[in-house]
Amino acid sequence: MFTQSQISQTIDLQQEGFWASGNELKREILPTIPVINSYATIITGLRRCGKSTLLKQLLNDNTENTLCLNFEDIRLAGFTVQDFIRLHDEIRHRKSKVLYFDEIQLVKKWEIFVHQLLREGYQVFITGSNSSMLSRELGSHLTGRHLSVELFPFSYNEFLQFKSLYRDAVTLTEYMNTGGIPEYVKSGAGMLLTRLLDDILIRDVVTRYGVRDITSLRQLAVYLMSHVGCQVSATRLAGLYGIKSPATLLEYFSYLKDAYLIEMMPQFSYSMKAQARNPKKIYAIDTGMAREVSAAFSENIGHLLENLVYLHLRRSYSDIHYFKEKQECDFVVSEKGKVKQLVQVCSALADLNWEREYEGLLAAMQHFKLKQGTIVTLTQSDKFTKNGLTIRLVPADEWMK
């Protein structure tokens, strides 16, 4: 149990550090973040991708009315539901109107406390690095009282702005290799990414889910991030790194996804059972981290570009699949149950891969009855029309505007 003075001192120390940090680059998502009275605004995303900086930009240096508290602070270790009473007294004493809590889901029954604050008229913002731990409690006690958004590492546009670069194939390749973790983009120190990976595995997976075999978990994470753009299934990977049970592998997949390390894209099917049964395509949430922890990309630029295209789509859409029948198309993008885009990715289209890439996209266009499709490349531009169907070749730097 914490005393009132302990809570007060911790808040003072955290607030000083929070407001003293720079605002950095204004994020693209900033104007779209929902702020509505009586609703909690939830922002989730990978560790170190800029959630706290984003909140500072959103709060616009409103230091007088805002109280900020990060529950991962060692000084708050052992914080329990009873301590929320003293925290509530501190909020009232400071006459704070806007409350920002980071990783509050570490404390049991936090959602009841937040619900009470909303009923009392406070504006509440919450950030966290684990999507399922937040959503589980939100669904039970804050149903209809919260609005959630996801923050990703820097987009290509943000990367260009941050580094004062121009849009072309050279900077696109640099972005593909560097990724968008702000601290790494700024410093270029690869050790930051390997340490971040270990930090995420320990804090967001091992500690929260009680995983005992840390070595196997890390080996699996590195394996998945080394095979972006590839199809994976728990059944096929059973036995890898000593993880014999497909059920355990599925749990690990879920943990890594919830921690925003990887994304798993299903095969398109109108049957949910078929989607669950078929292999998923794996993508890393940051291409820079994927490159840093793996040596597999030296000759596999195509898959890394595919990962980049996926992340660009994922920032705007949540309903993304791959198409596979006799031919394959990389991305089927849907919105409200209707297919909107078909995208194929190929670093360079040539005679050897023409049939696979072109015919795969054409088959998907015919299947979904769409008249246009896109092949994203590194540098090529072109346009092909056949039987009323149009396929455009677009350089990635232009496509990602």
C-alpha positions, 0 to 999 in steps of 0.5 A: 500500500502506498502513502499519499505522499509517495503517490504525490512525489512519484507524480511530480517526478514523472510530470517533470520528465514528461513535460521536459521532453521534446515534442519531436515530429508531429505524427500523421495520426494526430488530427484523427485521434478522437477526444470526446467527453465521457469517453476514454481515449485509448492509444496502443502500439509497439513500445518506443514507437512514440505514444507518450510523445503523441499524447504530449502533442495532443495535450498541447502542453496543458501542464496546469490541468493534466496529471500524468502517471506511468504505472511501469515506474519501479516506484509504483511496483505493487500498486493495487486497487486499494491505492486507487483511492489515494490516487483519486484523492491526489487527482482531486487535490490537484484539481486536474481535469485531464488524466493520462495513464500509461500501462494502467492495465498492469493494475487489476480492476483498473477499468473500474477506476477509469469508469468512475473517473469518466462518470465524474467528468474527467477526460481520460487518456490511456496508452499501452503496449499490449492490445489484448490486455487492454481490450479484454477489460475495456470490453467488460466495464468500458463498453461504449465508453472508450475510443481506440486507435493504434500508433505505428512506427514512422510511416515513409512520409514521417521518415522523410519529414523527420530526416529532411529527405526527398521522396525517391527510390533511394530514400525508400530503400533507406526507409525499408532498411531503417524502419520507423522506430524514432530513436533508431531513426535518430541514432542509427544504433542497431543495439537499440533495436535488439534491446527493444526486442528483448524488452518487449519479450520480457515485459509484454510476453514473459512477465504478463503471460508467465512464459518459462522458456524464454530462449525458445520464445526469442528464437521463434520471434527471430524466426518469424521476423526473418520470414516476413511475407512467408506463410506459416502455420502452427502445425508446420512449425511444431517441433521448432526450437523445442516447441512441440505443441501446435497449441503452444505455438498458437499461444506464442503467435498470439502473444507476439501479435498482441505485443505488436511485434508481428502481424499475421494476415489470413488467406481470403475466404468467405468462410471464417473456419477456412481463414482460421485453418489456412496458413497465415502470412507473417509480417514484422511491425517494423522492417528495421527491427526485422533486418537488425535481428535477422541476416535473412534479408541480404538477397530478399528485398522483395519480401522486405518491400512486401512487408513495407507495403503491408504496413502502409495498408495496415495504417489505414485498413484492418481487413487485409488478406492474401488471395490464393487459388491457382495463382496468388495475389499479395493483398486483398484490401476490404472495407465494410465487407467489400473489396476495395483494392488488389495489390501485388508486390514485386521489387522488379518485374522481369521475364522470370517472374512476369507470369507469377506476378501479373497472372496472380493479380489478374486472377484476383481481379477476375475473382473479385470483379475489379477492373483495376489492380496495382503492382508495387515495384521499387522503380518501375512504372507502366500500365497494361490493359487487357479485356477491359482490366487495367494493371498499373506498375507503380514505384513504391515511393510514389505509391506511398504518398 
